[in-house]
Amino acid sequence: MLSMVRGANMKRTKRILLINDDPNDVVSIVRRMPAGIEIMAASQCEARELKSVDADLIILNNDANDRKKAKGPETLGILRLIAPKVPIVYTSYQPGWVENEVLHPKDVRVVRTDQLPDYLAEKHGIVLRRLRKRAPGKEDSRISLILSYNPVDNYPEGSYGDGKLVVLSYDKLAKGKAKVVLEEKMAKIYKSFSWRNERHTIRNIFIYDGINGGEMPGKLAATLAHDVRIRVNLLACKCEWDRKVTVAESMGLNLRQVECTGNRSLGMIADVILGVKRPHSHCHTLPISKTCILRPADRVW
């Protein structure tokens, strides 16, 4: 087993760039990082757009999911140009399948994904924390819900952070199918929850309202607000803004203006909820503060 003791001559790692297209992997590693380590996360696409890297270590995943070509090798080539002196840990669940071009650089170490904690401890003195399951009934165990008929940047539909965040979304811009998609998502919600018995488990709700959804997002937000007994956040584009203002005021919703499609803003809200930071993040541009995102929604009944 690899040693868990920091070597006397080991260079201290303070800043890490984590590149991985699997948001659950990202959230898990971010949550396990010990205090004093600054970690920034990026998708493969985001990493390829970087002009420079301010990090002591890069953890780059192979990302060869769904029998598709691995994304990591191309990203690695770009990183070697913009950050030639930063060491790279290249992770893969199947290192034997990693392309030969990854194995040649001396400053790239290929590590099996499940052995990453031991490697970080021995080579970089970083001992990942063990995560405890969130206890039911505790304040931090409550769920935040993001609902959109469009994609949410970096977060496909699913549950994240041991159930801390649930994202219900579509895998592409719904456009004319927006209302149908919303109906399907709401049916899924009401099939999964007993609102009378489980409304106390909901911490916050964020719903996107764009031009293609018509009146439906506002009505769904009002329905959820009534059933969960909280003030729901309606994140709307500027299209038909006056109508949305009228709906929000009459239904007691928190109305915030975001970009058309809402995918970027909802993705940043998910990052805030899960504690994920990204290079050149623009969370400060959100129309809702981090405090409002993280604190429990106001109870209305």
C-alpha positions in Angstrom: 0.0 0.0 0.0 1.3 3.4 -0.8 2.6 5.4 2.1 0.3 8.0 3.7 3.2 10.1 5.0 4.4 13.2 3.3 8.0 13.0 2.2 10.5 15.5 3.6 11.4 16.8 0.2 7.9 16.8 -1.2 6.8 20.0 -2.9 3.6 21.3 -1.3 0.6 21.2 -3.6 -1.8 24.1 -2.9 -3.7 24.6 -6.2 -5.3 21.8 -8.3 -7.0 21.9 -11.6 -9.4 19.0 -11.9 -10.6 18.1 -15.5 -13.4 15.6 -15.7 -16.7 15.4 -17.6 -18.4 13.3 -15.0 -20.0 15.8 -12.5 -20.4 13.1 -9.8 -16.7 12.4 -9.9 -16.0 16.1 -9.7 -18.3 16.7 -6.7 -16.9 13.6 -4.9 -13.2 14.8 -5.3 -14.1 18.4 -4.4 -15.9 17.4 -1.3 -13.0 15.2 -0.1 -10.3 17.8 -0.5 -8.7 18.8 2.8 -8.7 22.4 4.1 -5.9 24.5 2.5 -6.2 23.0 -1.0 -7.7 25.2 -3.6 -9.3 23.1 -6.3 -10.8 24.3 -9.6 -12.9 22.1 -11.8 -13.4 22.2 -15.6 -15.0 20.0 -18.2 -12.8 18.8 -21.1 -14.4 21.5 -23.3 -13.7 24.3 -20.7 -10.1 23.1 -20.2 -9.4 23.3 -23.9 -10.4 27.0 -23.9 -8.0 28.0 -21.2 -5.2 30.4 -22.1 -3.1 29.6 -19.0 -3.2 27.4 -15.9 -2.6 28.7 -12.4 -2.1 25.4 -10.6 0.6 23.2 -8.9 -1.1 20.0 -10.2 -3.5 19.0 -12.9 -5.8 15.9 -12.5 -7.0 15.0 -16.0 -9.5 12.2 -16.6 -9.4 10.0 -19.7 -13.2 10.5 -20.2 -13.9 7.6 -22.6 -17.5 7.0 -21.6 -20.3 5.4 -23.6 -17.8 3.6 -25.9 -16.8 7.0 -27.4 -13.3 8.2 -28.2 -11.4 9.4 -25.2 -11.4 13.1 -24.7 -8.4 13.3 -22.4 -5.6 12.9 -25.0 -6.7 16.0 -27.0 -7.0 18.0 -23.8 -3.6 16.8 -22.7 -2.0 18.1 -25.9 -3.4 21.5 -25.3 -2.4 21.6 -21.7 1.2 20.7 -22.6 1.3 23.9 -24.7 -0.2 26.3 -22.2 1.2 24.7 -19.0 4.3 22.7 -19.9 5.8 22.7 -16.4 2.7 21.7 -14.4 2.7 18.0 -13.6 -0.3 16.0 -14.7 -2.0 13.0 -13.1 -3.9 11.2 -15.8 -6.7 9.1 -14.4 -8.6 6.2 -16.0 -10.5 3.2 -14.7 -8.7 1.1 -17.4 -5.2 2.4 -17.7 -4.3 -0.4 -20.1 -6.6 1.2 -22.7 -5.0 4.7 -22.5 -3.6 5.8 -25.8 0.2 5.7 -26.3 0.5 9.4 -26.8 -0.5 9.9 -23.1 2.2 7.6 -21.8 5.2 9.3 -23.5 5.6 12.6 -21.5 7.7 12.1 -18.4 5.7 14.6 -16.4 2.4 12.7 -16.9 1.6 9.9 -14.5 -1.2 7.5 -15.4 -3.1 6.4 -12.3 -6.0 4.1 -12.0 -9.0 6.2 -10.9 -9.6 4.2 -7.7 -5.9 4.5 -6.7 -5.9 8.3 -7.0 -6.3 8.9 -3.2 -3.2 6.8 -2.4 -1.2 8.5 -5.1 -2.1 12.0 -4.0 -1.2 11.1 -0.4 2.2 9.6 -1.3 3.4 12.0 -4.0 1.7 15.2 -3.0 0.9 14.9 0.7 -2.8 15.3 0.1 -4.9 13.0 2.3 -8.5 13.0 1.0 -11.1 13.3 3.7 -13.6 10.4 4.2 -17.2 11.5 3.6 -19.9 10.7 6.0 -23.4 10.1 4.7 -25.8 13.0 5.3 -28.0 12.2 8.3 -31.8 12.3 7.5 -33.5 15.3 9.2 -30.4 17.4 9.5 -30.5 20.9 8.0 -27.7 20.2 5.5 -29.5 17.0 4.3 -32.3 18.9 2.6 -32.5 18.9 -1.2 -32.2 21.7 -3.7 -34.1 21.2 -7.0 -33.2 22.7 -10.4 -35.9 22.3 -13.1 -35.5 23.3 -16.7 -36.7 22.1 -20.2 -33.1 22.9 -21.4 -29.7 21.5 -20.5 -27.9 22.7 -17.4 -24.2 23.4 -18.0 -22.0 20.6 -16.6 -24.9 18.8 -14.9 -27.0 16.3 -16.9 -30.3 15.2 -15.3 -29.5 13.4 -12.1 -28.7 13.5 -8.4 -25.5 15.0 -7.0 -23.6 15.4 -3.8 -25.2 12.4 -2.0 -28.7 13.8 -2.9 -27.9 17.4 -2.0 -28.9 18.5 -5.5 -31.4 17.1 -7.9 -31.4 18.3 -11.5 -34.3 17.7 -13.8 -33.5 18.9 -17.3 -33.4 18.0 -21.0 -30.3 16.9 -23.0 -30.8 19.6 -25.6 -32.6 22.9 -26.2 -36.3 21.8 -26.1 -37.6 24.7 -28.2 -41.1 23.7 -29.4 -41.1 20.6 -27.1 -40.7 22.7 -23.9 -44.2 22.3 -22.6 -44.1 18.5 -23.2 -40.7 18.2 -21.5 -42.0 20.2 -18.4 -45.0 17.9 -18.1 -42.7 14.9 -18.1 -40.4 16.4 -15.5 -43.3 17.4 -13.2 -44.8 13.9 -13.5 -41.4 12.5 -12.5 -41.3 14.8 -9.5 -44.7 14.0 -8.2 -44.1 10.3 -8.7 -40.9 10.5 -6.6 -42.1 12.6 -3.7 -45.0 12.6 -1.3 -45.3 16.3 -0.8 -47.4 16.2 2.3 -44.9 13.9 4.1 -41.7 15.0 2.5 -42.0 18.7 1.9 -39.6 19.4 4.8 -36.8 17.7 2.8 -36.8 20.4 0.2 -34.3 23.2 0.8 -34.7 25.4 -2.3 -36.2 25.2 -5.8 -35.0 26.9 -9.0 -37.1 26.8 -12.2 -36.2 28.2 -15.6 -38.9 30.2 -17.5 -38.2 31.0 -21.1 -40.2 32.0 -24.2 -40.9 28.4 -25.3 -42.5 27.4 -22.0 -45.2 30.0 -22.2 -47.2 30.2 -18.9 -46.3 26.7 -17.8 -43.0 27.4 -15.9 -44.8 30.1 -13.8 -47.7 27.8 -13.1 -45.5 24.9 -12.1 -43.5 27.1 -9.9 -46.7 28.3 -8.2 -47.8 24.7 -7.8 -44.6 23.6 -6.2 -44.6 26.7 -4.0 -48.0 25.7 -2.7 -47.2 22.0 -2.2 -43.8 22.5 -0.6 -44.8 25.6 1.3 -41.7 27.6 0.2 -41.0 30.7 -2.0 -39.8 29.3 -5.3 -37.1 31.0 -7.5 -38.3 31.6 -11.1 -35.2 32.3 -13.3 -36.6 33.9 -16.4 -35.2 35.3 -19.6 -36.3 38.8 -20.6 -38.8 37.6 -23.3 -42.3 38.5 -22.3 -40.9 40.0 -19.1 -44.0 42.0 -18.1 -46.1 38.8 -18.2 -43.6 37.0 -16.0 -43.5 39.9 -13.5 -47.3 39.7 -13.2 -47.2 36.0 -12.6 -44.4 36.2 -10.0 -46.1 39.0 -8.1 -49.5 37.3 -8.1 -48.1 33.9 -7.1 -45.4 35.0 -4.6 -42.4 33.8 -6.5 -38.9 35.2 -6.5 -38.3 36.4 -10.1 -34.7 36.7 -11.3 -33.6 37.6 -14.9 -31.1 35.3 -16.6 -29.9 34.7 -20.1 -32.1 33.0 -22.7 -31.9 29.2 -22.4 -30.8 29.6 -18.7 -28.2 26.8 -19.0 -25.2 28.9 -17.9 -26.9 30.5 -14.9 -28.4 27.2 -13.7 -25.1 25.5 -14.1 -23.4 28.2 -11.9 -26.2 27.8 -9.3 -25.5 24.0 -9.2 -21.8 24.8 -8.7 -22.6 27.1 -5.8 -24.8 24.5 -4.2 -22.1 21.7 -4.5 -19.1 23.9 -3.7 -17.5 23.5 -7.1 -15.3 26.3 -8.4 -14.2 26.7 -12.0 -11.5 28.7 -13.8 -12.8 32.1 -14.8 -16.2 31.4 -13.2 -18.7 34.3 -13.3 -20.9 33.4 -10.4 -20.7 37.0 -9.3 -22.9 37.8 -12.4 -25.7 35.7 -11.1 -28.9 37.7 -10.3 -29.1 35.8 -7.0 -26.4 35.9 -4.3 -24.6 32.8 -3.0 -26.2 33.4 0.4 -29.7 33.2 -1.1 -28.8 30.1 -3.1 -27.4 28.2 -0.1 -29.8 29.2 2.6 -33.2 27.5 3.0 -36.0 29.1 1.1 -38.5 31.3 3.0 -41.5 29.3 4.3 -44.7 30.9 3.2 -47.2 28.9 5.2 
